[in-house]
């Protein structure tokens, strides 16, 4: 491992101390303001406490440093907005920077953190005492750099190499979660060894702290409150888009951030699964099925699914049959979740309706945190190609999946629950009835 170099004190936070900086980055910063009083009242009514954000930030940075030590890396560079949020608890145009490389962060093994933010946005990290340095990012995408992308990529690599040399020493091994080939090649030419940053960050994110779980429970209350609003308002004659908009609105109004997918379908569009919301008009008696995939308050993901019969018609025998199968799958598979259970055991002991008769979801379980996370638990037929060595531990959060739709046709049912592994089993993190 390269020799450690003591970090410098914070040296660059553009605009620090100016009135504009203090107004935007202090009490008026959206993470400092937090969810609304109405949302907090919902948390209190559910018996929940709001999380200690300072404790979350300290815990997450400690988790990253533990993984750096475990893998023997000298630092980690992150460009995935979810990893930047985990490392720094800062946000800026989260979806936009997912496809524009204009925001990234670095942590050395000694714990020094530098955030490169989009130009003229450096003040946005001013709410965070654990970000040591903020710089203006060098955007290397063609949209930002045009035909000068090679020159600007070299500029990016030169600055990054200088930072790594200063904080990690020569011949450093640096984990990088994602980087364009050109910039990665240029950085490697400086003598930097590039390691697997996504592995490091997913392992860091795997075990949630008590405060992270408090944040997730609060996000869960926001999610199910929005679902209840949607359930009370949906009626025949509405389009799928109109119904889906209610969940978005309910999430945003409660301090949520976005929804990752648009998976909501009705009637014949519920089978096969994964069809996105459309302009189809929902009819009386239709099955309505959806997957929240919701990034809620405090940036925590709530990924649960429900299926309802819309209107005043009683569920048909066929609807009840597929719903009962999906419900049995959820209940049976959730009962398997205990600390010490392996992914291989989950794969082979889980129950699902006969796959030759019924379509199923893409996985049996998957991790959840700020979004869908490691690990993914596939069906037995995929074990040889996709099976992984992972054992459940307290603090891991998983979603339990079920989709049932007859291969011969008819409607489908999607159900999903989100749980945390405890010392004695698992605990639901979002409470909403599973019935039709």
C-alpha positions as CSV (number, residue, x, y, z in Angstrom):
1,X,0.0,0.0,0.0
2,X,1.3,3.5,-0.8
3,X,2.5,5.6,2.1
4,X,0.0,7.9,3.8
5,X,0.3,11.6,3.6
6,X,-1.4,13.7,6.3
7,X,-4.3,15.6,4.9
8,X,-4.3,19.3,4.7
9,X,-6.9,21.3,6.6
10,X,-10.0,22.5,4.6
11,X,-8.6,24.8,2.0
12,X,-11.2,25.6,-0.7
13,X,-14.9,26.1,-0.3
14,X,-15.9,28.7,-2.9
15,X,-17.9,31.6,-1.4
16,X,-17.5,30.5,2.2
17,X,-18.5,33.3,4.5
18,X,-20.3,35.5,2.0
19,X,-23.9,36.4,2.6
20,X,-25.0,34.4,-0.5
21,X,-23.2,31.3,0.8
22,X,-24.6,31.6,4.3
23,X,-28.2,32.0,3.0
24,X,-28.1,29.1,0.6
25,X,-25.9,26.6,2.4
26,X,-26.9,27.2,6.0
27,X,-30.4,27.1,7.5
28,X,-32.0,27.4,4.1
29,X,-30.3,24.4,2.6
30,X,-32.9,21.8,1.7
31,X,-31.2,19.0,3.7
32,X,-31.1,21.2,6.7
33,X,-34.8,22.2,6.3
34,X,-35.7,18.5,5.9
35,X,-39.3,17.2,5.5
36,X,-42.2,19.5,6.2
37,X,-44.0,19.8,9.5
38,X,-46.9,17.8,8.0
39,X,-44.6,15.0,7.1
40,X,-43.0,15.1,10.5
41,X,-46.5,14.9,12.0
42,X,-47.0,11.7,10.0
43,X,-43.8,10.3,11.5
44,X,-44.8,11.2,15.0
45,X,-48.3,9.6,14.5
46,X,-46.5,6.4,13.5
47,X,-44.3,6.6,16.7
48,X,-41.2,7.3,14.7
49,X,-38.2,9.5,15.5
50,X,-36.5,11.6,12.9
51,X,-32.9,10.4,12.1
52,X,-29.7,12.1,13.4
53,X,-28.2,13.2,10.0
54,X,-24.8,14.0,11.5
55,X,-24.6,10.5,12.9
56,X,-25.5,9.0,9.5
57,X,-22.8,11.0,7.8
58,X,-20.2,10.0,10.4
59,X,-21.3,6.3,10.1
60,X,-21.2,6.3,6.3
61,X,-17.7,7.8,6.1
62,X,-16.5,5.3,8.7
63,X,-18.0,2.4,6.6
64,X,-16.1,3.6,3.5
65,X,-12.8,3.9,5.4
66,X,-13.4,0.3,6.8
67,X,-13.7,-1.0,3.3
68,X,-10.7,0.9,2.1
69,X,-8.7,-0.7,4.8
70,X,-10.3,-4.1,4.1
71,X,-9.4,-4.0,0.4
72,X,-6.0,-2.3,0.9
73,X,-6.9,0.7,-1.3
74,X,-5.5,4.2,-0.8
75,X,-8.7,6.1,-1.7
76,X,-11.9,5.9,-3.6
77,X,-13.3,8.1,-6.4
78,X,-17.0,8.1,-6.9
79,X,-19.0,9.5,-9.8
80,X,-22.3,7.6,-9.3
81,X,-24.6,10.1,-7.7
82,X,-25.8,7.5,-5.2
83,X,-22.3,6.9,-4.0
84,X,-21.6,10.6,-3.9
85,X,-24.7,11.0,-1.7
86,X,-23.5,8.1,0.6
87,X,-20.0,9.6,0.9
88,X,-20.9,13.3,1.3
89,X,-24.7,13.5,2.0
90,X,-24.8,16.3,-0.6
91,X,-27.1,16.6,-3.6
92,X,-27.2,18.6,-6.8
93,X,-29.4,17.7,-9.8
94,X,-29.3,14.0,-8.9
95,X,-30.9,12.7,-12.1
96,X,-29.1,15.2,-14.4
97,X,-25.7,14.2,-13.2
98,X,-26.5,10.5,-13.7
99,X,-25.9,11.2,-17.4
100,X,-23.6,14.2,-17.3
101,X,-20.2,13.6,-15.7
102,X,-20.1,16.9,-13.9
103,X,-20.0,15.9,-10.2
104,X,-17.7,13.5,-8.3
105,X,-16.1,13.0,-5.0
106,X,-12.9,11.5,-3.5
107,X,-12.0,10.1,-0.1
108,X,-8.5,9.1,0.9
109,X,-7.9,6.2,3.3
110,X,-7.0,8.8,5.9
111,X,-10.6,10.2,5.5
112,X,-10.0,13.4,3.6
113,X,-13.0,14.2,1.4
114,X,-13.1,16.4,-1.7
115,X,-16.3,17.1,-3.6
116,X,-16.2,18.4,-7.1
117,X,-19.5,20.1,-7.8
118,X,-21.1,21.5,-10.9
119,X,-19.7,24.9,-11.8
120,X,-21.0,27.7,-9.7
121,X,-22.7,25.2,-7.3
122,X,-19.7,24.8,-4.9
123,X,-21.7,26.5,-2.1
124,X,-24.3,23.7,-2.0
125,X,-22.0,21.5,0.2
126,X,-21.7,24.2,2.8
127,X,-24.2,22.5,5.2
128,X,-21.7,19.6,5.6
129,X,-18.8,19.8,8.1
130,X,-17.3,16.5,6.9
131,X,-16.6,17.6,3.4
132,X,-13.1,19.0,3.7
133,X,-12.8,20.6,0.3
134,X,-15.1,21.7,-2.5
135,X,-13.9,22.4,-6.0
136,X,-15.5,23.1,-9.4
137,X,-15.9,19.9,-11.4
138,X,-14.4,19.4,-14.8
139,X,-17.2,18.1,-17.0
140,X,-15.9,15.7,-19.7
141,X,-19.1,14.6,-21.5
142,X,-19.4,15.7,-25.1
143,X,-22.3,17.9,-24.2
144,X,-20.1,19.9,-21.8
145,X,-16.7,19.5,-23.6
146,X,-17.6,19.3,-27.2
147,X,-14.7,18.5,-29.6
148,X,-12.3,19.5,-26.8
149,X,-13.2,16.4,-24.8
150,X,-9.8,14.8,-25.1
151,X,-8.0,18.0,-23.9
152,X,-10.5,18.4,-21.1
153,X,-10.4,14.8,-20.1
154,X,-6.6,15.2,-19.8
155,X,-7.2,18.2,-17.6
156,X,-9.5,16.1,-15.4
157,X,-7.0,13.3,-15.1
158,X,-4.1,15.7,-14.3
159,X,-6.0,17.3,-11.5
160,X,-7.1,13.9,-10.1
161,X,-3.6,12.5,-10.2
162,X,-2.3,15.6,-8.4
163,X,-5.0,15.1,-5.6
164,X,-4.2,11.4,-5.4
165,X,-0.4,12.1,-5.2
166,X,-1.0,14.7,-2.4
167,X,-3.3,12.5,-0.3
168,X,-2.2,9.0,-1.1
169,X,1.4,9.1,-2.2
170,X,3.0,7.5,-5.3
171,X,1.8,4.3,-7.0
172,X,-1.6,4.6,-5.3
173,X,-4.4,2.0,-5.7
174,X,-7.6,3.9,-6.1
175,X,-11.1,2.4,-6.2
176,X,-13.3,4.0,-8.9
177,X,-17.0,3.2,-9.2
178,X,-17.4,4.4,-12.8
179,X,-15.3,6.4,-15.2
180,X,-15.2,6.9,-19.0
181,X,-12.5,4.8,-20.8
182,X,-10.6,7.9,-21.9
183,X,-10.3,9.5,-18.5
184,X,-9.5,6.2,-16.8
185,X,-6.7,5.5,-19.3
186,X,-5.3,9.0,-18.7
187,X,-5.4,8.6,-15.0
188,X,-3.8,5.2,-15.1
189,X,-1.0,6.8,-17.2
190,X,-0.1,8.8,-14.1
191,X,0.8,5.5,-12.3
192,X,-2.5,5.2,-10.5
193,X,-3.9,1.6,-10.3
194,X,-7.7,1.6,-10.7
195,X,-9.6,-0.9,-8.6
196,X,-13.3,-1.9,-8.4
197,X,-15.0,1.0,-6.6
198,X,-18.6,-0.2,-7.1
199,X,-17.7,-3.3,-5.1
200,X,-16.2,-1.2,-2.3
201,X,-19.2,1.2,-2.1
202,X,-21.9,-1.5,-2.3
203,X,-20.1,-3.4,0.6
204,X,-20.0,-0.1,2.6
205,X,-23.6,0.5,2.0
206,X,-24.7,-3.1,2.9
207,X,-25.2,-2.7,6.7
208,X,-27.5,0.1,7.8
209,X,-27.0,2.0,11.0
210,X,-29.9,2.6,13.5
211,X,-30.2,6.2,12.2
212,X,-30.3,5.1,8.6
213,X,-33.1,2.7,9.5
214,X,-34.9,5.5,11.3
215,X,-34.6,7.5,8.1
216,X,-35.9,4.6,6.0
217,X,-38.9,4.1,8.4
218,X,-39.7,7.8,7.9
219,X,-39.4,7.5,4.2
220,X,-41.7,4.4,4.5
221,X,-44.4,6.4,6.2
222,X,-44.2,9.0,3.5
223,X,-44.5,6.3,0.8
224,X,-47.5,4.5,2.3
225,X,-49.2,7.8,3.0
226,X,-48.9,8.7,-0.7
227,X,-50.1,5.2,-1.5
228,X,-53.2,5.7,0.7
229,X,-53.9,9.0,-1.0
230,X,-53.7,7.2,-4.4
231,X,-55.9,4.4,-3.2
232,X,-58.6,6.8,-2.0
233,X,-58.6,8.7,-5.3
234,X,-58.2,6.1,-8.0
235,X,-61.4,5.3,-9.9
236,X,-62.5,3.9,-13.2
237,X,-62.1,6.3,-16.1
238,X,-58.7,7.6,-15.0
239,X,-55.6,6.8,-17.0
240,X,-52.6,5.0,-15.6
241,X,-50.6,8.2,-16.0
242,X,-53.1,10.1,-13.9
243,X,-52.9,7.5,-11.1
244,X,-49.1,7.3,-11.2
245,X,-48.8,11.0,-10.9
246,X,-50.5,10.8,-7.5
247,X,-47.7,8.8,-6.1
248,X,-45.1,11.2,-7.5
249,X,-47.0,14.1,-6.0
250,X,-47.4,12.5,-2.6
251,X,-43.7,11.6,-2.5
252,X,-42.4,15.0,-3.4
253,X,-44.8,16.8,-1.0
254,X,-43.4,14.7,1.8
255,X,-39.8,15.5,1.1
256,X,-39.1,12.6,-1.3
257,X,-36.8,13.0,-4.2
258,X,-37.9,10.9,-7.2
259,X,-39.3,7.6,-8.4
260,X,-36.8,5.4,-10.3
261,X,-39.2,3.6,-12.7
262,X,-42.7,4.0,-14.2
263,X,-43.9,0.5,-13.5
264,X,-47.7,0.7,-13.1
265,X,-50.1,-1.2,-15.2
266,X,-53.8,-2.1,-15.3
267,X,-56.1,-4.8,-16.6
268,X,-54.5,-6.8,-19.5
269,X,-51.3,-4.8,-19.2
270,X,-50.5,-6.3,-15.8
271,X,-49.2,-9.6,-17.5
272,X,-46.4,-9.8,-18.5
273,X,-44.9,-7.6,-15.9
274,X,-42.6,-4.5,-16.4
275,X,-44.9,-2.6,-18.6
276,X,-44.6,1.2,-17.9
277,X,-47.5,3.5,-17.1
278,X,-49.5,4.5,-20.1
279,X,-52.5,6.4,-21.3
280,X,-54.7,3.4,-21.0
281,X,-58.1,4.2,-19.3
282,X,-58.6,2.0,-16.2
283,X,-62.0,0.1,-16.2
284,X,-64.2,-0.9,-13.4
285,X,-62.9,-4.2,-11.9
286,X,-59.5,-4.0,-13.5
287,X,-56.4,-5.1,-11.6
288,X,-54.1,-2.2,-10.9
289,X,-50.5,-3.2,-10.0
290,X,-47.5,-1.0,-9.4
291,X,-43.9,-1.0,-7.9
292,X,-43.1,2.1,-5.9
293,X,-39.3,2.2,-6.6
294,X,-39.4,5.4,-4.6
295,X,-36.5,7.5,-3.4
296,X,-38.2,9.2,-0.4
297,X,-37.3,11.4,2.5
298,X,-33.6,11.6,3.5
299,X,-32.7,10.0,0.2
300,X,-33.9,6.5,1.3
301,X,-35.5,4.1,-1.1
302,X,-38.8,2.4,-0.4
303,X,-39.4,-0.4,-2.9
304,X,-42.7,-2.1,-2.3
305,X,-45.4,-3.3,-4.6
306,X,-49.2,-3.7,-4.4
307,X,-52.0,-4.8,-6.6
308,X,-55.6,-3.6,-6.2
309,X,-59.0,-4.1,-7.9
310,X,-60.3,-0.7,-9.0
311,X,-63.9,0.3,-8.7
312,X,-66.9,-1.3,-7.0
313,X,-66.7,-4.8,-8.5
314,X,-65.7,-7.7,-6.2
315,X,-62.5,-9.4,-7.2
316,X,-63.0,-12.3,-9.6
317,X,-62.1,-15.9,-8.8
318,X,-59.1,-15.6,-11.1
319,X,-57.9,-12.4,-9.5
320,X,-58.2,-13.9,-6.0
321,X,-56.3,-17.0,-7.2
322,X,-53.3,-15.2,-8.6
323,X,-53.3,-12.8,-5.6
324,X,-53.3,-15.7,-3.1
325,X,-50.3,-17.3,-4.9
326,X,-48.3,-14.0,-4.8
327,X,-49.2,-13.5,-1.2
328,X,-48.1,-17.0,-0.3
329,X,-44.8,-16.4,-2.0
330,X,-44.2,-13.2,0.0
331,X,-45.2,-14.8,3.3
332,X,-43.2,-18.0,2.8
333,X,-40.1,-16.3,1.5
334,X,-40.1,-13.6,4.1
335,X,-40.1,-16.3,6.8
336,X,-36.7,-17.5,5.5
337,X,-35.0,-14.3,6.4
338,X,-32.8,-14.8,9.4
339,X,-29.2,-13.8,10.2
340,X,-26.8,-16.4,9.1
341,X,-28.9,-17.6,6.1
342,X,-26.9,-17.7,2.9
343,X,-28.0,-16.4,-0.5
344,X,-27.7,-20.0,-1.8
345,X,-30.2,-21.2,0.9
346,X,-32.6,-18.3,-0.1
347,X,-32.3,-19.3,-3.7
348,X,-33.1,-22.9,-3.3
349,X,-35.6,-22.8,-0.3
350,X,-37.8,-20.0,-1.6
351,X,-41.3,-20.8,-3.0
352,X,-42.7,-19.7,-6.2
353,X,-45.7,-20.9,-8.3
354,X,-44.7,-23.5,-11.0
355,X,-42.5,-21.6,-13.5
356,X,-43.8,-23.6,-16.4
357,X,-47.3,-22.3,-15.6
358,X,-46.7,-18.8,-14.2
359,X,-44.5,-15.9,-15.2
360,X,-42.4,-14.6,-12.3
361,X,-40.3,-11.6,-11.4
362,X,-36.6,-11.2,-12.3
363,X,-35.4,-12.0,-8.8
364,X,-36.6,-13.4,-5.4
365,X,-35.0,-10.8,-3.2
366,X,-32.7,-7.8,-3.5
367,X,-30.9,-5.3,-1.3
368,X,-32.3,-1.8,-0.7
369,X,-30.7,1.4,0.7
370,X,-30.6,4.6,-1.2
371,X,-31.8,2.6,-4.2
372,X,-31.9,-1.0,-5.2
373,X,-28.6,-2.4,-3.9
374,X,-26.5,-5.5,-3.5
375,X,-27.2,-8.4,-3.1
376,X,-29.5,-9.8,-5.8
377,X,-31.0,-13.2,-5.2
378,X,-32.0,-15.0,-8.4
379,X,-34.1,-18.1,-9.1
380,X,-32.6,-21.6,-8.8
381,X,-32.3,-22.0,-12.6
382,X,-29.9,-19.0,-12.6
383,X,-27.7,-20.2,-9.7
384,X,-24.8,-21.6,-11.7
385,X,-24.6,-18.4,-13.8
386,X,-25.4,-15.7,-11.1
387,X,-25.2,-17.2,-7.6
388,X,-23.1,-15.3,-5.1
389,X,-21.5,-16.1,-1.7
390,X,-23.3,-13.8,0.7
391,X,-24.7,-14.3,4.2
392,X,-27.5,-12.3,5.8
393,X,-26.5,-10.1,8.7
394,X,-28.4,-7.8,11.0
395,X,-28.7,-4.3,9.5
396,X,-29.1,-5.6,5.9
397,X,-32.3,-4.4,4.2
398,X,-34.0,-6.6,1.5
399,X,-37.0,-6.4,-0.6
400,X,-39.0,-9.6,-1.0
401,X,-40.4,-10.0,-4.5
402,X,-43.4,-11.7,-6.1
403,X,-45.1,-11.5,-9.4
404,X,-47.6,-14.1,-10.6
405,X,-49.2,-14.1,-14.0
406,X,-50.4,-17.1,-15.9
407,X,-48.5,-17.9,-19.1
408,X,-51.8,-18.6,-20.8
409,X,-52.9,-15.0,-20.2
410,X,-55.1,-13.0,-17.9
411,X,-54.1,-10.4,-15.3
412,X,-51.1,-10.5,-13.1
413,X,-50.4,-9.6,-9.5
414,X,-47.2,-7.8,-8.2
415,X,-46.5,-7.8,-4.4
416,X,-43.3,-6.8,-2.6
417,X,-42.3,-6.0,1.0
418,X,-39.2,-4.3,2.4
419,X,-37.6,-5.6,5.6
420,X,-34.5,-5.2,7.7
421,X,-32.7,-8.3,9.0
422,X,-32.7,-8.3,12.8
423,X,-31.1,-10.5,15.4
424,X,-34.2,-12.7,15.5
425,X,-35.5,-12.6,11.9
426,X,-36.8,-9.6,10.0
427,X,-38.9,-6.5,10.5
428,X,-41.1,-4.6,8.0
429,X,-39.9,-1.1,7.2
430,X,-43.1,0.1,5.5
431,X,-46.6,-1.0,6.6
432,X,-49.4,-1.1,4.1
433,X,-52.0,-3.9,3.6
434,X,-51.3,-6.5,1.0
435,X,-55.0,-7.3,0.2
436,X,-56.8,-6.6,-3.0
